[in-house]
């Protein structure tokens, strides 16, 4: 992927991005790697803005390593979502103005200037965390509409990018079944119809969606075009209030990080159709709170044979995507880069997100037994290790290796108490 001249520089940037605290600029990386006096510092910048290497090729190799380490067999569960990277700058061409989902709420609307990234993650069980994490392996930029119009090009919708991304990953992994969970932004008939023969998609469904029975079998000799749908079914909003609906009580585990949740579900099959759009057969699952504290929700699955409990279990794991985005901002310095050229922007953020998975893979090698000690305090007892403990383990390993290498050749030694040394190393490892 890299030339012999660029590969050592890429390794320095990668290790420095893990060890750096605060902004993940090239300058901060060089300082933490002890290269603050490097006269040819511009060659490290060129790895991002000039050196030719493919982020998609890196994504393919990273996905293969993640599958081998965490999901060696069985179906693959992936999560698809977009996020806003808040950035400003007059020279940044691909930025746009978007709704900020983190800062916006039901009663207020907040806009943000920056980039919109479409990210695909592998949802895999992590042995030392005893739960599933969303591990990013491929991120692509979805430029604003203004970006395309200035270049005389037709704007690509977010669903178009998603279709290309999903079909590309299907080509990468041909022998394993793939299930993709996404939010309501990707509940589009064109997208579902384009990929439903390749993989299974689970997403939200509108309660007022127009659902129909499958088209009846065509009678031989009938004139005209074949029917694409049968009689219309009641909307899911009407089904949720109908007394004839048969509800079944189930208990879902890890309901959005709140533990077990008792809900009632109703399910069925239908075809989703809208004038001028393709017909998509699906299984719908209607969920309502057993205590009636939450509004009913509906989900769809393009695999009509899937069990409703399995569909909900898949979708619940999508919540880990939001955790990954927050951890990337808190511990990996996402949104602190300062690149402004198109190529550097297209490389830096995917690397920052992929760094999350690289840290987890490195911790997997450092933990052959699959257990990790957490940092405890008298006022806080952590139940299981988190990403902060994982990156602290990797940082401690890097620092310890360098200290051991240099201790045999250094003549000037500074003796400090072991307790103070441990406090200093722990402070460095857990700094964000």
C-alpha positions as CSV (number, residue, x, y, z in Angstrom):
1,X,0.0,0.0,0.0
2,X,2.9,2.4,0.7
3,X,6.3,2.9,-0.9
4,X,9.5,2.1,1.0
5,X,10.0,5.8,1.6
6,X,6.5,6.5,2.9
7,X,5.9,3.4,5.0
8,X,8.2,4.5,7.9
9,X,6.5,7.9,8.0
10,X,3.1,6.3,8.1
11,X,4.1,4.2,11.1
12,X,5.3,7.3,12.9
13,X,2.0,9.0,12.3
14,X,0.0,6.0,13.3
15,X,1.8,5.4,16.6
16,X,1.9,9.2,17.4
17,X,-1.9,9.4,16.8
18,X,-2.4,6.7,19.4
19,X,-0.1,8.4,22.0
20,X,-1.0,12.0,21.4
21,X,-3.5,13.7,23.7
22,X,-5.7,16.6,22.6
23,X,-5.6,17.7,19.0
24,X,-4.5,15.1,16.4
25,X,-2.5,17.4,14.2
26,X,0.8,16.4,12.6
27,X,2.6,18.8,14.8
28,X,1.2,17.1,18.0
29,X,2.1,13.7,16.6
30,X,5.7,14.7,15.9
31,X,6.1,16.1,19.4
32,X,4.8,13.0,21.2
33,X,7.1,10.9,19.0
34,X,10.2,13.0,20.0
35,X,10.5,14.6,16.5
36,X,9.9,18.2,17.4
37,X,13.4,19.1,16.1
38,X,12.8,17.4,12.7
39,X,13.9,19.8,10.0
40,X,12.1,17.9,7.2
41,X,8.8,17.9,9.0
42,X,6.9,18.6,5.7
43,X,7.4,15.0,4.6
44,X,5.0,13.8,7.3
45,X,2.4,16.2,6.0
46,X,2.9,14.8,2.5
47,X,1.8,11.3,3.6
48,X,-1.7,12.8,3.9
49,X,-1.8,15.3,1.0
50,X,0.5,13.9,-1.7
51,X,1.5,10.3,-1.2
52,X,-0.7,8.0,-3.3
53,X,-2.3,5.3,-1.2
54,X,-5.8,4.0,-1.1
55,X,-8.0,4.3,2.0
56,X,-10.4,1.7,0.5
57,X,-7.5,-0.8,0.1
58,X,-6.7,-0.2,3.8
59,X,-10.3,-0.7,4.7
60,X,-10.5,-4.0,3.0
61,X,-7.4,-5.3,4.8
62,X,-8.7,-3.9,8.1
63,X,-12.0,-5.7,7.7
64,X,-10.3,-9.0,7.1
65,X,-8.3,-8.6,10.2
66,X,-11.3,-7.7,12.3
67,X,-13.3,-10.7,11.0
68,X,-10.4,-13.1,11.7
69,X,-9.9,-11.8,15.2
70,X,-13.5,-11.3,16.5
71,X,-16.0,-13.0,14.1
72,X,-14.3,-16.1,12.6
73,X,-17.6,-17.8,11.7
74,X,-21.3,-17.1,11.4
75,X,-23.1,-14.1,9.9
76,X,-21.5,-10.7,10.0
77,X,-23.4,-7.9,11.7
78,X,-22.5,-4.4,10.4
79,X,-23.8,-1.0,11.2
80,X,-24.2,1.9,8.7
81,X,-24.5,5.5,9.9
82,X,-23.5,9.0,9.1
83,X,-21.9,11.6,11.4
84,X,-21.1,15.3,11.2
85,X,-17.5,16.4,11.7
86,X,-17.7,20.0,12.8
87,X,-15.0,22.0,10.8
88,X,-14.7,25.5,9.6
89,X,-12.4,27.1,7.1
90,X,-12.6,29.2,3.9
91,X,-10.4,26.8,2.0
92,X,-12.3,23.7,2.8
93,X,-14.4,22.9,-0.3
94,X,-16.4,19.8,0.7
95,X,-18.0,21.2,3.9
96,X,-21.6,22.1,4.2
97,X,-24.3,23.1,6.6
98,X,-26.1,20.2,8.2
99,X,-28.4,19.5,11.1
100,X,-26.4,18.6,14.1
101,X,-28.1,15.4,15.5
102,X,-26.1,15.6,18.8
103,X,-27.0,19.1,19.7
104,X,-30.5,19.3,18.2
105,X,-33.6,18.1,20.0
106,X,-37.3,17.9,19.7
107,X,-37.7,21.5,20.7
108,X,-34.8,23.1,18.9
109,X,-32.8,22.8,15.7
110,X,-29.0,23.3,15.6
111,X,-27.0,23.7,12.4
112,X,-23.3,22.7,12.1
113,X,-20.7,23.5,9.6
114,X,-18.5,20.6,8.6
115,X,-18.3,17.3,6.8
116,X,-20.7,14.5,6.6
117,X,-19.1,11.0,6.8
118,X,-20.7,7.8,5.9
119,X,-19.2,5.1,8.1
120,X,-19.6,1.3,8.0
121,X,-18.7,-0.6,11.2
122,X,-18.4,-4.3,12.1
123,X,-20.4,-5.0,15.3
124,X,-18.4,-7.7,17.0
125,X,-18.2,-9.2,20.6
126,X,-15.1,-8.0,22.5
127,X,-13.9,-10.6,25.0
128,X,-12.6,-8.3,27.7
129,X,-15.6,-5.9,27.5
130,X,-18.2,-8.7,27.6
131,X,-20.3,-6.9,25.0
132,X,-20.4,-5.9,21.4
133,X,-18.5,-2.9,20.1
134,X,-18.9,-1.1,16.7
135,X,-15.5,-1.2,15.0
136,X,-15.2,1.2,12.1
137,X,-13.4,-0.1,9.0
138,X,-14.6,2.1,6.1
139,X,-15.5,5.8,6.0
140,X,-16.3,7.8,2.9
141,X,-17.0,11.5,2.5
142,X,-20.4,12.6,1.4
143,X,-19.8,16.2,0.2
144,X,-22.5,18.9,0.3
145,X,-24.7,19.7,-2.6
146,X,-22.9,23.0,-3.1
147,X,-19.7,21.0,-3.6
148,X,-21.2,19.2,-6.6
149,X,-22.9,22.2,-8.1
150,X,-19.7,24.3,-8.2
151,X,-18.1,21.5,-10.2
152,X,-21.0,21.1,-12.6
153,X,-21.8,17.6,-11.3
154,X,-25.1,16.0,-10.3
155,X,-25.2,15.7,-6.4
156,X,-25.0,12.2,-5.0
157,X,-27.6,11.5,-2.3
158,X,-26.6,9.8,1.0
159,X,-28.5,6.7,0.0
160,X,-26.5,6.5,-3.3
161,X,-23.3,6.5,-1.4
162,X,-24.7,3.9,1.0
163,X,-25.6,1.6,-2.0
164,X,-22.1,1.8,-3.4
165,X,-20.6,1.1,0.0
166,X,-22.7,-1.9,0.7
167,X,-22.3,-3.5,-2.7
168,X,-18.5,-2.9,-2.4
169,X,-18.3,-4.7,1.0
170,X,-20.4,-7.5,-0.4
171,X,-17.8,-8.0,-3.1
172,X,-15.1,-8.0,-0.4
173,X,-16.8,-10.7,1.6
174,X,-18.6,-13.1,-0.7
175,X,-18.8,-16.3,1.4
176,X,-20.4,-14.9,4.7
177,X,-24.0,-13.7,5.2
178,X,-24.1,-10.0,6.1
179,X,-26.7,-8.2,8.1
180,X,-26.7,-4.4,8.1
181,X,-28.5,-2.3,10.7
182,X,-29.2,1.4,9.9
183,X,-31.4,4.2,11.1
184,X,-34.4,5.7,9.3
185,X,-32.3,7.8,7.0
186,X,-31.6,4.6,5.0
187,X,-35.2,3.3,4.9
188,X,-35.4,4.2,1.2
189,X,-37.0,1.9,-1.4
190,X,-34.3,2.5,-4.0
191,X,-31.6,1.5,-1.6
192,X,-33.4,-1.5,-0.1
193,X,-34.3,-2.8,-3.6
194,X,-30.7,-2.4,-4.8
195,X,-29.0,-4.5,-2.1
196,X,-31.7,-6.8,-0.7
197,X,-30.6,-9.7,-3.0
198,X,-27.0,-9.3,-1.7
199,X,-27.4,-8.8,2.0
200,X,-30.1,-8.3,4.7
201,X,-30.9,-4.8,6.0
202,X,-32.7,-3.9,9.2
203,X,-33.9,-0.4,9.8
204,X,-36.8,1.6,11.1
205,X,-40.1,1.8,9.3
206,X,-42.6,4.7,9.3
207,X,-45.9,3.9,11.0
208,X,-47.7,5.4,8.0
209,X,-45.8,3.5,5.3
210,X,-48.0,2.1,2.5
211,X,-47.9,-1.7,2.8
212,X,-49.6,-4.1,0.6
213,X,-50.2,-7.9,0.2
214,X,-48.0,-9.7,-2.3
215,X,-49.3,-9.6,-5.9
216,X,-51.6,-12.5,-6.6
217,X,-50.5,-15.2,-9.0
218,X,-51.1,-14.1,-12.6
219,X,-53.8,-16.0,-14.5
220,X,-52.6,-17.2,-17.9
221,X,-54.0,-15.2,-20.8
222,X,-54.4,-12.0,-18.7
223,X,-53.7,-8.8,-20.7
224,X,-51.7,-5.9,-19.5
225,X,-48.7,-5.5,-17.2
226,X,-48.3,-8.0,-14.3
227,X,-49.5,-6.7,-11.0
228,X,-46.8,-5.7,-8.5
229,X,-48.9,-5.6,-5.4
230,X,-52.1,-6.9,-3.9
231,X,-54.7,-5.3,-1.6
232,X,-53.5,-2.6,0.7
233,X,-52.9,-3.5,4.3
234,X,-53.7,-1.2,7.3
235,X,-51.0,1.2,8.3
236,X,-48.9,0.1,11.3
237,X,-50.3,3.1,13.2
238,X,-53.7,1.6,12.8
239,X,-52.4,-1.9,13.7
240,X,-50.9,-0.5,16.9
241,X,-54.3,0.8,18.1
242,X,-56.5,-2.1,16.8
243,X,-58.0,-4.5,19.3
244,X,-57.6,-7.3,16.8
245,X,-53.8,-7.1,16.8
246,X,-52.2,-10.1,18.5
247,X,-49.4,-8.9,20.8
248,X,-46.7,-11.1,22.3
249,X,-44.6,-10.2,25.3
250,X,-40.8,-10.6,25.1
251,X,-37.9,-9.4,27.1
252,X,-35.1,-7.7,25.3
253,X,-31.6,-7.6,26.7
254,X,-29.3,-4.5,26.6
255,X,-32.1,-2.2,25.5
256,X,-30.1,0.9,24.5
257,X,-27.7,0.3,27.4
258,X,-30.5,0.2,30.0
259,X,-30.5,-3.5,30.7
260,X,-33.5,-5.8,30.1
261,X,-36.7,-4.3,28.7
262,X,-40.2,-5.9,28.6
263,X,-42.0,-5.1,25.4
264,X,-44.8,-6.4,23.3
265,X,-44.4,-7.2,19.7
266,X,-46.5,-7.9,16.6
267,X,-45.1,-8.9,13.3
268,X,-46.1,-9.7,9.7
269,X,-45.0,-9.7,6.1
270,X,-45.9,-7.3,3.4
271,X,-44.6,-5.5,0.3
272,X,-43.6,-1.8,0.6
273,X,-44.6,0.2,-2.5
274,X,-44.9,3.8,-3.5
275,X,-45.8,5.1,-7.0
276,X,-42.9,5.1,-9.3
277,X,-40.7,3.2,-6.9
278,X,-39.6,-0.5,-6.8
279,X,-41.5,-3.1,-4.8
280,X,-39.7,-4.3,-1.7
281,X,-40.9,-7.4,0.2
282,X,-40.2,-7.2,3.9
283,X,-41.0,-8.4,7.4
284,X,-42.3,-5.7,9.7
285,X,-42.0,-5.7,13.5
286,X,-44.2,-3.4,15.6
287,X,-43.0,-2.8,19.2
288,X,-44.7,-1.1,22.0
289,X,-43.7,-0.6,25.6
290,X,-45.3,-3.0,28.1
291,X,-45.8,-0.1,30.5
292,X,-47.1,2.3,27.8
293,X,-44.4,4.9,28.6
294,X,-43.0,5.0,25.0
295,X,-44.6,5.5,21.7
296,X,-44.9,2.4,19.4
297,X,-42.0,1.8,17.0
298,X,-41.8,-0.1,13.8
299,X,-38.8,-1.9,12.2
300,X,-38.3,-3.7,8.9
301,X,-36.1,-6.5,7.7
302,X,-35.6,-7.4,4.1
303,X,-35.3,-11.1,5.1
304,X,-38.9,-12.2,5.4
305,X,-37.8,-15.5,7.2
306,X,-36.0,-13.7,10.1
307,X,-37.5,-14.1,13.6
308,X,-38.8,-10.8,15.1
309,X,-36.7,-11.4,18.3
310,X,-33.6,-11.7,16.1
311,X,-34.5,-8.6,14.2
312,X,-34.8,-6.5,17.3
313,X,-31.6,-8.0,18.8
314,X,-29.8,-6.9,15.6
315,X,-31.2,-3.4,15.7
316,X,-30.5,-2.8,19.4
317,X,-26.8,-3.3,18.7
318,X,-26.9,-0.3,16.4
319,X,-26.6,1.9,19.5
320,X,-22.9,1.0,19.7
321,X,-22.4,3.2,16.7
322,X,-23.1,6.3,18.7
323,X,-20.8,5.1,21.4
324,X,-18.0,4.7,18.9
325,X,-18.5,8.2,17.5
326,X,-18.4,9.7,21.0
327,X,-15.3,7.7,21.9
328,X,-13.5,8.8,18.7
329,X,-14.1,12.4,19.6
330,X,-13.1,12.0,23.3
331,X,-10.0,9.8,23.0
332,X,-8.8,9.9,19.4
333,X,-9.2,13.6,18.7
334,X,-11.8,13.5,15.9
335,X,-12.7,17.0,14.8
336,X,-9.3,18.4,16.0
337,X,-7.5,17.9,12.7
338,X,-6.3,21.0,10.8
339,X,-5.9,19.7,7.2
340,X,-7.7,21.8,4.5
341,X,-6.6,20.1,1.2
342,X,-9.1,17.8,-0.3
343,X,-6.8,14.7,-0.3
344,X,-5.7,15.3,3.3
345,X,-9.3,15.6,4.5
346,X,-10.3,12.5,2.6
347,X,-7.5,10.5,4.4
348,X,-7.2,11.9,7.9
349,X,-10.8,11.4,9.2
350,X,-11.1,7.8,7.9
351,X,-7.7,7.0,9.6
352,X,-8.9,8.5,12.9
353,X,-12.0,6.4,12.8
354,X,-10.1,3.3,11.7
355,X,-7.7,4.0,14.6
356,X,-10.5,2.9,16.9
357,X,-10.4,-0.6,15.4
358,X,-6.6,-0.7,15.2
359,X,-6.4,0.0,19.0
360,X,-8.8,-2.8,19.6
361,X,-6.9,-5.2,17.4
362,X,-3.6,-4.3,19.2
363,X,-5.2,-4.9,22.6
364,X,-6.4,-8.3,21.3
365,X,-2.7,-9.2,20.7
366,X,-1.7,-7.9,24.1
367,X,-4.5,-9.8,25.9
368,X,-4.2,-13.5,25.0
369,X,-6.4,-14.5,27.9
370,X,-9.1,-11.9,26.9
371,X,-9.3,-10.1,30.2
372,X,-8.4,-6.5,31.0
373,X,-8.1,-4.8,34.4
374,X,-10.1,-1.5,34.8
375,X,-9.2,1.6,36.7
376,X,-11.2,1.8,39.9
377,X,-11.7,4.6,42.4
378,X,-13.5,4.8,45.8
379,X,-16.2,7.0,44.2
380,X,-16.6,5.0,40.9
381,X,-16.7,1.3,40.3
382,X,-16.6,0.3,36.7
383,X,-18.4,-2.9,35.8
384,X,-16.5,-3.7,32.6
385,X,-13.6,-2.3,30.6
386,X,-14.3,0.5,28.1
387,X,-12.4,2.0,25.2
388,X,-10.5,4.3,27.6
389,X,-9.1,1.2,29.3
390,X,-8.2,-0.4,26.0
391,X,-6.3,2.6,24.6
392,X,-4.6,3.0,27.9
393,X,-3.3,-0.6,27.7
394,X,-1.9,0.1,24.2
395,X,-0.3,3.4,25.2
396,X,1.2,1.8,28.3
397,X,2.6,-1.0,26.1
398,X,4.2,1.5,23.7
399,X,5.7,3.6,26.4
400,X,7.0,0.6,28.3
401,X,8.7,-0.9,25.3
402,X,10.5,2.4,24.6
403,X,11.6,2.8,28.2
404,X,13.0,-0.8,28.3
405,X,14.9,-0.2,25.1
406,X,16.5,3.0,26.2
407,X,17.3,2.0,29.8
408,X,20.3,-0.1,28.9
409,X,22.1,2.6,27.0
410,X,21.4,5.6,29.0
411,X,24.0,6.7,31.6
412,X,22.1,9.6,33.2
413,X,19.4,8.0,35.3
414,X,16.8,9.9,37.3
415,X,15.5,7.9,40.3
416,X,11.9,8.5,41.3
417,X,9.7,6.5,43.6
418,X,7.7,3.7,42.0
419,X,4.4,5.1,43.2
420,X,5.1,8.5,41.5
421,X,6.2,6.7,38.3
422,X,3.0,4.7,38.2
423,X,0.9,7.9,38.8
424,X,2.7,9.7,36.0
425,X,2.3,6.8,33.5
426,X,-1.3,6.3,34.4
427,X,-2.0,10.0,34.0
428,X,-0.4,10.0,30.5
429,X,-2.2,6.8,29.4
430,X,-5.7,8.1,30.4
431,X,-5.3,11.7,29.2
432,X,-7.9,12.6,26.6
